[in-house]
Amino acid sequence: MNATTMRRLLAALTFALCSAASQAQLIDDVELRRQGDDALVVVRFVTPVQFQRNVAARSGDLGQVYYDLLPTRDTLNLITAERRLTTPAGAPLLIVTDESAGGTERSRKLVLRFFGETPYQARAGSGNRSIELLLRGQGSKLAEAVAPATAPRTAPPAAPSGLTLVLQRLEGDDPGQAVPVLLQSYTVLVRNRQVDGRPLRETLVTGIASEAEARSLIAALKPRFPQVAIDAAPTGTETQATTAALATAPQLPAALGEADEARSAALLTEARRKSEEGDHTAAIARLEELLAMPPHGRTAEAQELIAQARWRQGDTERARAEFELYLKLYPQGEGAGRAREALLTLAPPPPPVQAAVGADGKAAATTTLSGSLSSFYYGGQSKIRTQDFQDSPLGGLPELVSDASLSGTDQKQIISSVDVNWRRRDADSDLRLVLRDTYSADLLRSSRSKNKLSALYADYRLTGAGLNLRVGRQSPTGGGVIGRFDGLQLGYKFAPKWRLSGVVGQPSDHLLDAKRYFYGASIEADEFLVKGLGGSLYAIEQRVDGQVDRRAIGSELRLLAGPVTALGLLDYDPLLKGLNIGSVQATWQWQDNTVVNVLYDRRSTPMLMLGNSLFFQNPVLQVQARTLYELLLTQSLPLLRQQVRDTTAFSTQGMVSITRPLTPSWQLGLDLRLTNVGALQPVADILPNGQPGTGNIWSSGLQLIGTNLYSARDTHVLLLTLLRGPSYRGELLSYNNSSAVGEGWLMEPSLRLYRQRDDTGTDSRRWAPGLRLSKRSTAKLVLEGELSMEFSKTDGPLRHESSSRSFYYLGLRYDL
């Protein structure tokens, strides 16, 4: 680990211990690996998820992957998280941001910001805690990372004092493209060679001082000269080599012919118009054509415009390269001042990663640090004035600040977060250290301020031995573990597709004063019986105060069959004689991006455990027991187990949805959902009257999703939902928009309209406008805020009420 990485890690750890607050993020890890000619990005979550649909922008550098959160016992604090991925050479590849999708609380989305146009496919992962992104044609960028560890490699040659680029290779009488003005401060030469018996003329650019400068030039030249690369001509391939200087002095603006002059003016006008409309991809195409012309009077303006267009498009790395080249060509004037100001915001490129090898010829270790630090202030105020009060003689009186019964501030708190993920990898091992901590500072009720450490663990894997170890506070990854815990997981791959695992630990959430711990084992197969079918069998036991709290056997199955991904989970407690979880979800994705999702989930609520009896005690007892030891002094163990069964309901959720593209800009989604929480029968001395169930609550939805309607990067989601319950019916209409405005700004307005009528004759109406803004001040610093309002009115035989509520937050997030 170098000194810089160590300082950053220590700073992040210090922030975790001293910050005012923090919340857990949903992303656990993002892994990047090669898969043939493509690159595979695996986004892993701390909770079960279900992939829904994918929306890609016309610009080719932006995508949105929608998913739902599945039922879980854990309490989730849903805040924005971000991960940055780079190639082994240090070049930026992708930024993944996890945030709310603007609909229901369990609706989320991954916003994908690529550095350059990148076709990709989104799909469900191999388990119910991951989503995979297949980046087409990006595998070559990862070749260095996935080269066989046992293959000996020679150390790279020492870098020369100056680097040379091959701008273009020409055959026969092909004149090639004119040398652009941005190369006027370099020496341009021609080299004649023969390769495989074919004569070639290569245009070379020499006088490049460093590899970083070469990368900047390649980033700017690539759209106009696809063959541009650092010269690496192998020795002995030249049968003749002659060079002729083409340009050793700066090229001055030239006078174009009449046709070219008109074409240049038209291209510049069209580029300005496209940029103002937000279609930066089209603007860049016009500017690249203009800059391919010989240097002339419009070249300087075009060079500045293309830098600004790439910035607005979100391609910060290429934008930085274009601004730096602008300053090299035009160091004076007003445009130079704007370029210098832009470079203060744009981050410099990461240092190059050398392909270092050890004495044994294996790849040397690399370290990465990812995550984010943030701090947000949350505030809100609601006001309720009944119609009866307004109609009374006091209704005309002015509202006073002291009228606490009519209005008041609901929340006023500072929430900061830390999420640190440090990783060290070499040819034989992979070590990951993860820290996520939460502390919520309540400014209204300081006694309610609390800290919550959601993750603090080390994950170590030995590639060759097939051994993995994770120790510390962590979220479950399967094997029948329920909820976040402190403990140890150990796995051993004893065959190419088979693994044994064991787990031991204790739940991180306290159960009054009771002491709990658990242990379990599982066997897992990547594939068995038929191709694409894998899964695991597990057994687990949890104990509380010396008694069996939970004993379960279960299975997790997964099927990967072409476009179909299916996952199943079964968990049964033979001691308490009840089903804890029975769940099946499946995703079917067609070539045209049509996606069908199916979900059926039935589980006990709460989960069957003996410790639940501490929350259902006889109300006539003067002193409530805080441990199972105390409770067993007055009641027998068989009776407590029977009470647990009697006070456990079952919740059922079902869903069928389909999303189908209609045109390149529009997608249509349909879904049908069912929710039912069962009733509890009367239990003597505990629930004498029982508890009614919710009955079947049906929800049918229609989604219309539009992209690129007025720019290359706008998204629109229109949702109509019909709700039907045993005693009420409701309609929800909502609209969410996401648009890039200006340099680094993202604007997301929303509007929700809801109406509900019940069997008592009560009619409720609610409308809620909102606006979320974010500003990326630098490549890693984001300012974010949101303001939402809610206005409601309720009329019924016994109730007349109007209310309003406001909610807002503002804060900063720094991405490591």
Beta strands, then each sheet from edge to edge (+ up, - down):
strand 1: 27-35
strand 2: 38-45
strand 3: 49-56
strand 4: 62-69
strand 5: 81-86
strand 6: 92-100
strand 7: 107-114
strand 8: 120-124
strand 9: 130-135
strand 10: 163-170
strand 11: 187-195
strand 12: 198-208
strand 13: 229-230
strand 14: 243-247
strand 15: 366-386
strand 16: 407-425
strand 17: 429-442
strand 18: 450-462
strand 19: 467-474
strand 20: 485-495
strand 21: 498-507
strand 22: 516-525
strand 23: 533-544
strand 24: 547-561
strand 25: 564-573
strand 26: 578-589
strand 27: 595-605
strand 28: 649-663
strand 29: 666-677
strand 30: 697-707
strand 31: 715-724
strand 32: 728-741
strand 33: 745-758
strand 34: 763-776
strand 35: 781-796
strand 36: 799-815
sheet 1: 1+ 2- 9+ 8-
sheet 2: 3+ 4- 7+ 6- 5+
sheet 3: 13+ 10- 12+ 11- 14+
sheet 4: 15+ 16- 17+ 18- 19+ 20- 21+ 22- 23+ 24- 25+ 26- 27+ 28- 29+ 30- 31+ 32- 33+ 34- 35+ 36- 15+
end
